[in-house]
């Protein structure tokens, strides 16, 4: 996006408050006209005085009263108008800044996991904050300065030709010279500023990444190396920034110099024209005031273009994220079926992440309500991808996924996901209280429902040991809890949701053997009557599954219950022998666990 197309799009974001924005723009026009009228009236007053002196006419204050009153009136109007514009512009810009942050945040939450797996969260946060702040600055400067400056330079300045075209031509040259100089600097620094913004974003991403992994950095004694890496990014950022700053310093100095020369030229040329009878003293004073006013306007425009130039990559990144379309979205006539029964059918489902190699190929199976199905296979065999298709992390390239006979693409996303509970391998807790983390599953849950979910997940005892109970804050990503405690909260959260379909993605992987046995019985009871999918590498956890689907290379290669598959002596039997019949090894000493 070019700079001024970005600027137009930034101004277009004022549409939700278009009436106020238009009112402020009109007020700016009025203020600009009033400021333009002041030097014109002042010049008329000077001419009246000099004419009276030359003609030896004694003037009374009453003779100057109309001009003086108009001059003072325009001056007071300019002050009052500028204050009112600035006041309301501030409020409007703040509201729209927060509104854009809200829209960005909401949009990012709707983007698929495939997007979030490739973009660092620290980068997304920086793009949101920097982009919204940059737009805030542009909105504020538009109403406070740029609108009036543009009117003064491109509308009112040409009108000076009707006052004295010779002096007006000098001002025209000043504006044209400014435009050429600014265009030259923009072209010289456009690519340089893109590098600056990339290094700036790398800086935020590196800092966020390091601060999010402080235990690893300290444990592996990587403090010095991480600090050194940060310093290298800072050095690269400064090396890229300095040439940009130098060019804009040249532009600022040149603008000031050209403005000063213009005043001097107007005075000298005006004096010569006066001697020739082609300019009055009042006109000379008027144009010197015009030039002084234009100096301020030109400096504002240089500052504006400089800010726009520096902020354009940030705003471009902001809109780049905002323009990213979710790969999964509601169809126009998507329905909300209410609570589903839980019959799940995959019909010849194929999906590829890159369009080259299929992650799952021609997967077909049918699961009845209340049935428990386990998915096993080597890493990368397609298990997680298959269940991701069920709760529409992505949509199949071929085939259909049905729930209760309905294509899930014909259901509203919210309605579908309301009927599915997922317990991820990584617990993913918020830096909030235990109760707030639980209520994500069901915000309106009663205290009794909370207790029941905690009991089923074997989590009530360790919560009772917390100093503040359910009000205890668990820290970033739940770091104040052990791995097992975090996973039990994650399970309780899913159970509180009470969906007809449950997905457990290695849900007991973070639990010690004792806790795993305890929670397995609880899960068996909790999932009774629900359609349940379990991804497991430890086959002991799925002995009681109604059916086991064995995946290899994105395809189902075997299907049956535990005993049937072992007797079949196929791929599952190989996995079972590896886990249950491996030669015994000397037991290594272990530390007691608290999970």
N, C-alpha and C positions, 0 to 999 in steps of 0.2 A: 504494500500500500504506500502511495506517495504521501508526503507530509500533509498537504492540504486536503487530500481525500480523508486522511485520518481525522483531521480537524473537523471536517464536515460531519463525520460520523460521530465524533465526540459531542458536537452541538446537537445532533439528532437525538442523543440520549436524554435531552431535556423535554422530549415529547410528553411524558406524563404530566408535566407542569407547563405545558405550552403557553397557556394564557398568561401566567406570570412572566415567563421568559420573554414573550412578545412585548408585554407592558414595560419590562425593564429595558428592552432594546429601543423602544420608542422614547423612553425617558432619556436614554443615552443620546439619541438624536437631538432631543431638545437641549440637553446640556451642552453638546458639541456646538450647536447653533448659537447658544448664549455665549459660550466662550469665544466663538468666532466674532460675535457682535461687539464684544468689549473693546478690542483694539481699534475696530472700525469707528466706534463712537468716540473713543479717546482721540483718534486722529481728527475727527470732525470738530471736536472741542478745540484742539490745537489750531486748526485752520481758522475757526471763528475768532480766536484770540489774536492770531498773527494778522489776519485781515483787518480787524478793528484797529490794531496798533499801526499798521501801514497807512490806514485811512484816517488815523487820528480820531477814531470814534470812541467815545467813552461808553463802555459796556456796563450794564448792571447785572447783578446775579440773576435777576428775573429773565434776562435774555438768554442765559445759559441753562436755566432751570430744566427745560425739557430734555436737553441732551444729557445733563448731569443725572437727572432722575432716571432716564433710560439706562445710562451707564451703570449707576448704582444698582438699579433693579435687575439688570442682567447678571451683575456680579453676585448679588445675593441669591438669585435663582440658581446660578451655577453651583454655589456652595450647598444650598439646601438640596438641590437635585442630586448632587454627587453623594451626599450623606445618605439620602433615602435609597439610592441605587445600590450603594455599597452594603447597606444594612440588609436589604432584601436579597441581594446577590449572595451574600455570605450564607444566609439561611437556605436559599435554594441550592447552592453548591454543596452544602453539607448534607442536605436531604438526598440529593441525587448520588453523592458519593456512597452513602450507606445503602441506598437503593441498588446501585450497581454491584456493590459487594454482596448484597443479599442475592441478587440474580445470578451472579457468578458462582456463589457457594451452592445455591440450589442446583444450578446446571451441572457443576462438577460432581455432586452427589448422584446425579442421574447417569453420568457417563459409565460405561461398562468397566468391569474389572480388567479387561484387556488393555484399556487406556491407562488405568492406574498402575498396572504392572510395568509400564514403560516410562512413566513420568514420576519423578521423585516428589513426595509430598511437600518437601521444603521448597522446591521450585514452584509448585502450584500456589503455595501460600505467598511466596514473594511476588509472583505475578499478580495475585489478587490485590495485595496491599499497595504495591508500586503502581499498578495500573489505575486503581481507583483514586489514589492520591494525585497522580498525574492529571487525570481528568478533572478532579476537583480544582487544581491550580489553573487549568485552561478555562474552565467555566468562570471562575472568579475573575481571572484577568480579562476575559471577554467582556463581562459586564462592567468591570471597574475601569478598564483602559482601552482594550482593543477595539470595541465597537465604536467608541467616540473617536479614537485615533483613525480608524478606517474612514469614518465619515469626514473628519477634518482633512485627511490627505487626498481622498479620492472624489469627494463631493464638493466640499466648501472651498478647497484650494483652487480648483478651476474657476470658481466665481470671482476670485481676485483679479482675473483678467479684465473684468468690467470696471475695476477700480483704477488700475494702472497696469496695462499689459506688459510694459517694459520691466517693471519691478517684479511682476508676477512670474515673468519668464525665468528670473533668477531662482525663485522658489521651485519652479518646475524642474530646473536642472538639478537642484538639490535632491528632490524626490527620485528622479530618474537615476542619478548617481548612486543613491542609496539602494535602489532596487537591483542595479547591476552588481554592486558590491556584495549584497546579501546572496544573490544567486550564485556568484562565484564561490563564496565561502561554503554554501550548502553543497555544491558539487564536489568541492575538495574534501569535505569531511563526512559525507553521507556514509560511505563504507566503513570509515574509521569508527563512527559511533556505534555501528552494528557490532563491531568487535568489542567495544567497551561494554555494551549491554550483555553480551555473551559471557564475558569474564565476570561481570557483576552477578549474573545468575549462577555461574559456577561457584562463586564465593558463598552465596546463600546456601546452595545445595551441599557444598562440602561442610559448612558449619553445622547445618541441620543434621547431616549424616553422622558427623563426629559427636555432637552433643546427644544424639539418640543412642549412641553406643559407648558411652563413657566407661561402663564396666569392662568391656572388651579392650578398650584403649589402655586402661590402667593395668589390667591383668597381663597384657602382652607387652607392657612397657613401650607403648607407641606414642606417648605424649609428645616427645620431641619431634618425631617424624611427622605427626599430624600437624603440629604447629609449623614445622618447616614447609609442609605442603600448603598450608594456609598463607604463609608469607610469600610463597612463589606465585600463588594466584593474585595476591595483592600487588606484587611487583609487576606482574603482567597487566593487571588492570590499570595501574598508574602509567605504565609505558604506553598503553593504548589511549589513555585519557589525555595525556599531556599535549599531543599534537592538536587534538580537537580544541582544547582550551586556548592554545596559542592562536589558532586561526580566528576564534571568536573574539579574542583580545584585540587582534588586528582590526576586525570589523568594528568593534566598539570605538577604538581610537580613531579610525578613519571616519566614522560617523560624526563623532564630536568635532574633528578637525574640519570636515566639510561644512558642518553647521556654522562653526565659528567663521570660516571663510565667507559663508553666505551672508552673515550679518555685516561683515566688513565690506563686502562687495555691494550690498544694498545701500549702505551708508555712502560709499564713495560714488556709486552710480547715481544714487538718489540726489546727492549734492550737485552732481554735474547736470542731471536732468532739471533740477530746480533752477539752476543758473540759466538753463535753456528755456525755462518757462514750461517744462513738460511734466513737472511734479511739484506738488505743494509740500510744505513742511509737514503738514498733517499726514499726507500720504507716506512720506518717508518714515515718520514715527509709527504709522500703522503697519507698514511692512516690516519694520524692525521688530515690532511686537509679534507680527505673524511668524517671523523667522524664529523668534524666541519660543513661541508656542510650538512651532514645528520641531524645534530641537527636542523638546520634551516628548512630543509624539513619536518622532523618529527613534529616540532612545527606547521608548516603550515598545515600538515595533521590533527593534533589534533584540530587545530582551525577550519579547514574545516568541520571535522566530527561533532564538537560541533555546528557550525552554521547550518549545515544540519539537525542535530538532533533537534535544537530549531525551525528551520523554517519548518520542515517537516509537522507538523499539519496545518500550514497556507497554504502551497502549496497544501496539500491534500484537504483542504476546497475549495481552488480556483478551482482545477480540479473537485472536487465534483459538484460544481455549473456548471462548463463548460460541464460536462458530463450529466447533467440533460437534458433529451430530452423533447421538448415541446409536450404536449398532443395533440396539434392541429398544423398541418403542411400541406404544399402543397402536393398534390398527384403528382406523376411523370409527368403526362400529364395535369396538371391543366391549365385551360384556363382563358383568360382575356376577358370578354364579352363586355367591354366598359361600357357605361351608360345603366343601367337597367331601365325597365319600372316600376317595383315595385310590381308585383303580387307575393304574399307570400303564400306558402302552407305548412302546417304541416301535415304529414301523419303518424299517429300512433306513435308519438314520445315519447320515454321513456328515462329518464336519472336519474342516481344515483351518488351522490358524493362519497359514501363510499362502494358501491356495496351491501349494505344491505337493505337500505330503499330508495325507489324511491322519487326523488324530484319532478319529473313530470311523469305521467303515461298515456300512450295512448292518448296523446293530438293530436287532429285533428281539423283543421279549414282551411279556405281558405279566403284570403283577396285580393280584386281587386285593381288595381292601383288607387291611389287617395282616397282610403277609409280610414277613421279614426276609429281605433279600440281601445277601452279602456279595460284594464285588471284590475279587482278589486278582492279583497279577503283579508283575514286576513294575517298577517305577517307569512311568511313561507309556504304560500299556493302554491307557484310555479310560481308566476308572473315574477319576475326578472330572474329566471332560464330559463323560456321559451324564453324571449327576449335575454338572454345571448346566447342561442343556435342559435338564428337568426344571430347574428354577430360573431359567432364561438368563444366565450370565451371558450367553450368546445363543444364536438361533442356528438350527441345522442348515447345511447347504442343500441337502437332499433328505427326503423322508419327513415324517411327522412325529411329534411327541404329543400323546393324548392323555388327558386326565378326565376320568369319568366320560370317556368317549368324545371329549371336546378338544380340538387342537389348541394347545396352550397359547398360540399366537393370536387366537380369537378372544382370549381373556385379557382383562386389564392386568397389567403387571402387578399393581398393588394387590389386586384380588388373588392372583396366583400365589404371590409370595406370602400373603397372609395365611395361606393354607399349608405352607411348608416351613418347617423348623430346621435350621442347619446348625450343627455343632462342628465348628472348624477344628482342624488340627492345631492351629494356633488360636488361643482363646480370644484375642482381640478385645481387651477390656478398655474402657474409657477412664481417663484420670478424674473420676467422679466417685461418689459414694457407692458402697456395695448395693444399696437399695436402688439407686439410679441406674446402675448397670443391669440389675434384674428387671426393672420396669421397662427397659427397652423392649423386652419380650411382650409385655402387656401393661401399658401405662396405667390402666384403671384397675389393676389387680388389687384385691383386698389383702389385708394382713394374713388372713387364713390361707389364701392361695399362695402367697409368698412362702409361708412356712411349709406348706405341702410340697412345693417345688424344691425347697432346700432339703427337706427330708429325703425326697426321692433321689436327689443328687448327692446324698451323703455329705452335705455341706454345712449342716446346721451346727455341728460341734465346733468346727474351726471358727465360724462366725461368732459363736458364743465366747470364744477366747479373745476376740478383738475388743480393744478398750472402749470403742464407741458402737459396737455391734453393727447393725445395718448402716449406720451413719458414717462408718469408717471409710475414709478416702483411700483408694487403692494405688494412687500414684500413676505416673505415665505408663500406659500399657499394662497396668496392674502389677508393677514391679515390686510393690511391698508384699505381695503374696508369693507363695511357692508355685512352681509349675502345676502341681496337682491341685492346689487350691484354686488357681485361675481356671483350670479346666472344669472343675466341679461347678464353679459359678457360671461358666459358659453353658454347661449342661442344664443347670437350674433355669437359666434364662430361656433356653429353648423349650423346656418343659412347661414353664409358666405361660408361654405363648399358646400352648395346647392346640397344635395344628393336627390335622388328620394325616399328614405325611411328614415323616422325620428323616433327616439325613445325618448320619454320623460319619465324619471324615476323620478316621483315626482318633476318635474322641477320647480314648483311654490311653493314648500313647504317652502322656505326661504323668501318669499315675504309677505309684509303686505297686508291687504285686498284691499286697494286702488290700489297699484301697481299691485296686482294680476288681478284685473278687467281690468286695462289698458293693461297688457301684454297678457291677454287671447284673447282679440280682435285681437291683433297683431299676435299672434300665429295662430289664425284661418285663418287669411289672408295669413300668411307666409307658412302654411302647405297645403293650397289649391292646389290641383293637385299632392300632394305627398301622398304616403302611409305612414300613421302615426300611431304609437303605443303609447299609453299613459298609464302609471301606475299611479294610483291615489288613495289616501285614501279619499280625500275630493271629494265627489261625485258631488258637484256643478260644478266642473271644467270639467265634462265629459257629461253634459246634452245634448250637441249637437253631441256627437259621433255617427257615423253611426251604430256602433254595440258595445255592451259591453259583454266581456267574464268574467264570474264569476268563480273564481278558489277556490277550497277547497280540501286540501289533495293532491295537485299535479294534480288534474283533473278539466276539465271544467264541471261545474255542471249546468250552465245556460248560455244562449246566446240570445241576442236581443237588441233592443234599450232601452233607459231609460224608456219611458212610458210603453212599453210592459212588461218589467221586474217588474215594480212596480205593474202593474195590475195582473201579474202572482202570486203575493203574496208569492214568494219563498224566497230564501236566500238573494237576492239583495234587496227585499222589506224590509227585516228585517234591513239590513244595512242602507237603505234610511230612514226608520222611526227613527232609532237611531240618525241619523244626523240632519234630518229636523223636526222631530216631538217630540224631547226630551223635557221634562218639562223645562220651562224657569228658569234660575238661576239668582240670583242677579249678575249684572255685576261688576266685580272687577275693581278698578281704574287701568288705564294703562298709561304707559309713551308714549309720542309721539315717533313714529318710523321714521327712516331716510332711511330704506332699499329701 
